[in-house]
C-alpha cells in the first residue's frame, strides 16, 4: 500500500464560489448539493448549492468545484478504506 501522506493535499477557496484541490484520489459521489472526495489526508465532504465539478484529473489529483460552497468537512480515513467501502464491507 502506497503512503498517501507523502502526497501533498491543498485546497484553495475563492470567494466561496470556486474550490481548487490537490491530493484527491477518488470522487465517490456528487450532486448539486454535495461532493464526496477521498484525499490523501482523509475524506472531504463539500456542501453547497449549484455545485459542479469543472476540473477532474485524478492522475494528478486535481479537482476544481464551482458553485456556492457553504461547508467543508473532513473525516479521518480508517485503514485506507473509503466511507463506501467501510459501509458495504
NUVO-270795 format. One record per residue: x, y, z of N, C-alpha, C in turn; residue in three letters; residue number from 1. Coordinates in Angstrom, 2 decimals, padded with zeros to 5 digits. Example, Ala and Ser with C-alpha at 12.3 -4.5 7.8 and 13.67 -1.06 7.14 Angstrom:
+---------+---------+---------+---------+---------+---------+---------+---------+---------+---------+-----+
|     n_X |     n_Y |     n_Z |    ca_X |    ca_Y |    ca_Z |     c_X |     c_Y |     c_Z | residuo | num |
+---------+---------+---------+---------+---------+---------+---------+---------+---------+---------+-----+
|  013.19 | -005.69 |  007.80 |  012.30 | -004.50 |  007.80 |  013.20 | -003.30 |  007.80 |     ALA |   1 |
|  012.85 | -002.25 |  007.08 |  013.67 | -001.06 |  007.14 |  012.90 |  000.03 |  007.87 |     SER |   2 |
+---------+---------+---------+---------+---------+---------+---------+---------+---------+---------+-----+
This chain:
+---------+---------+---------+---------+---------+---------+---------+---------+---------+---------+-----+
|     n_X |     n_Y |     n_Z |    ca_X |    ca_Y |    ca_Z |     c_X |     c_Y |     c_Z | residuo | num |
+---------+---------+---------+---------+---------+---------+---------+---------+---------+---------+-----+
|  000.84 | -001.18 |  000.00 |  000.00 |  000.00 |  000.00 |  000.88 |  001.24 |  000.00 |     UNK |   1 |
|  000.56 |  002.17 | -000.88 |  001.35 |  003.39 | -001.00 |  001.01 |  004.35 |  000.13 |     UNK |   2 |
|  002.01 |  005.04 |  000.62 |  001.83 |  006.01 |  001.70 |  001.24 |  007.29 |  001.13 |     UNK |   3 |
| -000.07 |  007.49 |  001.32 | -000.75 |  008.67 |  000.78 | -000.33 |  009.95 |  001.47 |     UNK |   4 |
|  000.18 |  009.87 |  002.69 |  000.55 |  011.08 |  003.41 |  001.75 |  011.77 |  002.77 |     UNK |   5 |
|  002.51 |  011.08 |  001.93 |  003.64 |  011.71 |  001.27 |  003.21 |  012.57 |  000.09 |     UNK |   6 |
|  001.98 |  012.43 | -000.37 |  001.46 |  013.24 | -001.46 |  000.84 |  014.51 | -000.88 |     UNK |   7 |
|  001.11 |  015.66 | -001.49 |  000.56 |  016.91 | -000.94 | -000.95 |  017.03 | -001.14 |     UNK |   8 |
| -001.60 |  017.58 | -000.16 | -003.04 |  017.88 | -000.25 | -003.22 |  019.34 |  000.13 |     UNK |   9 |
| -003.74 |  020.10 | -000.79 | -004.00 |  021.51 | -000.56 | -005.39 |  021.84 | -001.06 |     UNK |  10 |
| -005.95 |  022.90 | -000.48 | -007.19 |  023.42 | -001.02 | -007.15 |  024.93 | -001.00 |     UNK |  11 |
| -007.83 |  025.51 | -001.97 | -007.94 |  026.96 | -002.07 | -009.38 |  027.29 | -002.38 |     UNK |  12 |
| -009.97 |  028.12 | -001.53 | -011.36 |  028.54 | -001.70 | -011.37 |  030.00 | -002.09 |     UNK |  13 |
| -011.96 |  030.30 | -003.24 | -012.02 |  031.67 | -003.75 | -013.45 |  032.18 | -003.67 |     UNK |  14 |
| -013.67 |  033.17 | -002.79 | -014.98 |  033.84 | -002.65 | -016.14 |  032.88 | -002.45 |     UNK |  15 |
| -015.87 |  031.75 | -001.85 | -016.88 |  030.70 | -001.60 | -017.58 |  030.25 | -002.88 |     UNK |  16 |
| -016.94 |  030.47 | -004.04 | -017.54 |  030.09 | -005.32 | -016.70 |  029.12 | -006.13 |     UNK |  17 |
| -015.41 |  029.02 | -005.81 | -014.54 |  028.08 | -006.53 | -013.58 |  027.44 | -005.53 |     UNK |  18 |
| -013.58 |  026.11 | -005.50 | -012.71 |  025.35 | -004.62 | -011.76 |  024.54 | -005.50 |     UNK |  19 |
| -010.45 |  024.78 | -005.32 | -009.43 |  024.05 | -006.06 | -008.70 |  023.13 | -005.08 |     UNK |  20 |
| -008.59 |  021.86 | -005.43 | -007.99 |  020.86 | -004.55 | -006.87 |  020.11 | -005.25 |     UNK |  21 |
| -005.87 |  019.70 | -004.46 | -004.87 |  018.75 | -004.93 | -004.84 |  017.61 | -003.92 |     UNK |  22 |
| -004.26 |  016.50 | -004.31 | -004.19 |  015.34 | -003.42 | -005.48 |  014.54 | -003.36 |     UNK |  23 |
| -006.32 |  014.66 | -004.37 | -007.58 |  013.91 | -004.42 | -007.31 |  012.58 | -005.12 |     UNK |  24 |
| -007.76 |  011.50 | -004.49 | -007.54 |  010.16 | -005.05 | -008.80 |  009.53 | -005.62 |     UNK |  25 |
| -009.97 |  010.04 | -005.20 | -011.23 |  009.43 | -005.64 | -012.37 |  010.42 | -005.41 |     UNK |  26 |
| -013.41 |  010.32 | -006.25 | -014.64 |  011.09 | -006.07 | -015.78 |  010.07 | -006.00 |     UNK |  27 |
| -016.10 |  009.60 | -004.76 | -017.12 |  008.55 | -004.63 | -018.53 |  009.00 | -005.01 |     UNK |  28 |
| -018.83 |  010.30 | -004.92 | -020.17 |  010.73 | -005.28 | -020.30 |  012.24 | -005.31 |     UNK |  29 |
| -021.28 |  012.71 | -006.09 | -021.52 |  014.15 | -006.14 | -022.91 |  014.42 | -006.70 |     UNK |  30 |
| -023.46 |  015.56 | -006.32 | -024.66 |  016.11 | -006.92 | -024.58 |  017.63 | -006.75 |     UNK |  31 |
| -025.66 |  018.35 | -007.00 | -025.62 |  019.81 | -006.94 | -025.53 |  020.36 | -005.53 |     UNK |  32 |
| -025.74 |  019.50 | -004.52 | -025.71 |  019.97 | -003.13 | -024.55 |  019.42 | -002.31 |     UNK |  33 |
| -023.86 |  018.39 | -002.81 | -022.75 |  017.79 | -002.03 | -021.79 |  017.07 | -002.97 |     UNK |  34 |
| -020.51 |  017.12 | -002.59 | -019.48 |  016.38 | -003.29 | -018.68 |  015.63 | -002.24 |     UNK |  35 |
| -018.49 |  014.34 | -002.46 | -017.71 |  013.50 | -001.56 | -016.39 |  013.18 | -002.26 |     UNK |  36 |
| -015.28 |  013.48 | -001.56 | -013.95 |  013.28 | -002.12 | -013.11 |  012.46 | -001.16 |     UNK |  37 |
| -012.23 |  011.63 | -001.70 | -011.22 |  010.96 | -000.89 | -009.91 |  011.64 | -001.20 |     UNK |  38 |
| -009.25 |  012.14 | -000.16 | -007.97 |  012.83 | -000.33 | -006.87 |  012.03 |  000.36 |     UNK |  39 |
| -005.66 |  012.46 |  000.20 | -004.54 |  011.78 |  000.82 | -004.55 |  011.95 |  002.34 |     UNK |  40 |
| -005.38 |  012.87 |  002.86 | -005.46 |  013.09 |  004.30 | -006.83 |  012.77 |  004.88 |     UNK |  41 |
| -007.63 |  011.98 |  004.18 | -008.94 |  011.59 |  004.68 | -010.04 |  011.99 |  003.71 |     UNK |  42 |
| -011.27 |  011.71 |  004.11 | -012.43 |  012.04 |  003.28 | -012.81 |  013.50 |  003.50 |     UNK |  43 |
| -013.26 |  014.14 |  002.43 | -013.69 |  015.53 |  002.48 | -015.08 |  015.61 |  001.87 |     UNK |  44 |
| -016.00 |  016.25 |  002.60 | -017.35 |  016.48 |  002.11 | -017.55 |  017.96 |  001.90 |     UNK |  45 |
| -017.96 |  018.33 |  000.68 | -018.22 |  019.72 |  000.32 | -019.73 |  019.86 |  000.16 |     UNK |  46 |
| -020.30 |  020.84 |  000.85 | -021.74 |  021.07 |  000.76 | -021.99 |  022.48 |  000.23 |     UNK |  47 |
| -023.10 |  022.63 | -000.48 | -023.44 |  023.93 | -001.02 | -024.63 |  023.83 | -001.95 |     UNK |  48 |
| -024.69 |  024.74 | -002.92 | -025.77 |  024.71 | -003.90 | -025.21 |  025.01 | -005.28 |     UNK |  49 |
| -025.81 |  024.42 | -006.28 | -025.35 |  024.60 | -007.64 | -023.94 |  024.10 | -007.88 |     UNK |  50 |
| -023.52 |  023.09 | -007.13 | -022.15 |  022.59 | -007.23 | -021.97 |  021.78 | -008.51 |     UNK |  51 |
| -020.84 |  021.98 | -009.15 | -020.44 |  021.14 | -010.27 | -018.92 |  021.05 | -010.32 |     UNK |  52 |
| -018.45 |  019.94 | -010.83 | -017.01 |  019.70 | -010.94 | -016.57 |  020.25 | -012.29 |     UNK |  53 |
| -015.76 |  021.31 | -012.26 | -015.31 |  021.93 | -013.50 | -013.98 |  021.37 | -013.99 |     UNK |  54 |
| -013.24 |  020.70 | -013.08 | -011.99 |  020.05 | -013.46 | -011.85 |  018.78 | -012.65 |     UNK |  55 |
| -011.50 |  017.69 | -013.32 | -011.29 |  016.41 | -012.64 | -010.13 |  015.69 | -013.32 |     UNK |  56 |
| -009.01 |  015.60 | -012.61 | -007.83 |  014.90 | -013.11 | -007.26 |  014.08 | -011.95 |     UNK |  57 |
| -007.73 |  012.86 | -011.81 | -007.30 |  012.01 | -010.70 | -005.86 |  011.52 | -010.87 |     UNK |  58 |
| -005.34 |  011.52 | -012.10 | -003.94 |  011.15 | -012.29 | -003.01 |  012.13 | -011.57 |     UNK |  59 |
| -003.35 |  013.42 | -011.65 | -002.55 |  014.43 | -010.96 | -003.14 |  014.78 | -009.59 |     UNK |  60 |
| -004.36 |  014.28 | -009.30 | -005.01 |  014.55 | -008.01 | -005.67 |  015.91 | -007.92 |     UNK |  61 |
| -005.95 |  016.55 | -009.07 | -006.51 |  017.90 | -009.08 | -008.01 |  017.89 | -009.38 |     UNK |  62 |
| -008.75 |  018.65 | -008.57 | -010.19 |  018.79 | -008.75 | -010.56 |  020.24 | -008.48 |     UNK |  63 |
| -011.42 |  020.80 | -009.34 | -012.00 |  022.12 | -009.12 | -013.51 |  021.96 | -009.02 |     UNK |  64 |
| -014.09 |  022.59 | -008.01 | -015.54 |  022.56 | -007.80 | -016.02 |  023.99 | -007.82 |     UNK |  65 |
| -017.10 |  024.25 | -008.56 | -017.68 |  025.59 | -008.63 | -019.12 |  025.54 | -008.18 |     UNK |  66 |
| -019.62 |  026.65 | -007.66 | -020.96 |  026.77 | -007.13 | -020.90 |  027.60 | -005.85 |     UNK |  67 |
| -021.97 |  027.60 | -005.08 | -021.97 |  028.30 | -003.80 | -021.60 |  027.29 | -002.72 |     UNK |  68 |
| -020.43 |  027.45 | -002.13 | -019.90 |  026.50 | -001.15 | -020.23 |  026.98 |  000.25 |     UNK |  69 |
| -020.94 |  026.14 |  001.01 | -021.37 |  026.54 |  002.35 | -020.65 |  025.79 |  003.46 |     UNK |  70 |
| -020.06 |  024.61 |  003.17 | -019.39 |  023.86 |  004.24 | -018.36 |  022.90 |  003.66 |     UNK |  71 |
| -017.26 |  022.73 |  004.43 | -016.24 |  021.74 |  004.14 | -016.06 |  020.92 |  005.40 |     UNK |  72 |
| -016.09 |  019.60 |  005.29 | -015.95 |  018.75 |  006.46 | -015.02 |  017.58 |  006.15 |     UNK |  73 |
| -013.96 |  017.46 |  006.96 | -013.03 |  016.35 |  006.84 | -013.40 |  015.25 |  007.82 |     UNK |  74 |
| -013.19 |  014.01 |  007.40 | -013.25 |  012.87 |  008.31 | -011.98 |  012.06 |  008.07 |     UNK |  75 |
| -011.47 |  011.47 |  009.12 | -010.25 |  010.68 |  009.00 | -010.53 |  009.41 |  008.24 |     UNK |  76 |
| -009.58 |  008.99 |  007.42 | -009.74 |  007.71 |  006.75 | -009.32 |  006.61 |  007.71 |     UNK |  77 |
| -009.99 |  005.49 |  007.64 | -009.73 |  004.37 |  008.55 | -009.23 |  003.20 |  007.75 |     UNK |  78 |
| -007.97 |  002.86 |  007.95 | -007.40 |  001.70 |  007.28 | -007.30 |  001.85 |  005.78 |     UNK |  79 |
| -007.28 |  003.09 |  005.27 | -007.14 |  003.30 |  003.84 | -008.40 |  003.01 |  003.05 |     UNK |  80 |
| -009.52 |  002.72 |  003.72 | -010.75 |  002.41 |  003.02 | -011.64 |  003.65 |  002.97 |     UNK |  81 |
| -012.38 |  003.80 |  001.88 | -013.30 |  004.91 |  001.75 | -014.55 |  004.64 |  002.58 |     UNK |  82 |
| -015.34 |  005.67 |  002.77 | -016.59 |  005.54 |  003.52 | -017.48 |  004.46 |  002.90 |     UNK |  83 |
| -017.61 |  004.46 |  001.59 | -018.48 |  003.48 |  000.93 | -017.92 |  002.06 |  001.08 |     UNK |  84 |
| -016.60 |  001.91 |  001.04 | -016.00 |  000.58 |  001.23 | -016.28 |  000.07 |  002.63 |     UNK |  85 |
| -016.21 |  000.95 |  003.64 | -016.49 |  000.53 |  005.00 | -017.97 |  000.23 |  005.19 |     UNK |  86 |
| -018.83 |  000.99 |  004.53 | -020.27 |  000.81 |  004.65 | -020.73 | -000.53 |  004.09 |     UNK |  87 |
| -020.16 | -000.95 |  002.97 | -020.60 | -002.18 |  002.30 | -019.65 | -003.35 |  002.54 |     UNK |  88 |
| -018.90 | -003.32 |  003.62 | -017.96 | -004.39 |  003.93 | -018.65 | -005.72 |  004.13 |     UNK |  89 |
+---------+---------+---------+---------+---------+---------+---------+---------+---------+---------+-----+
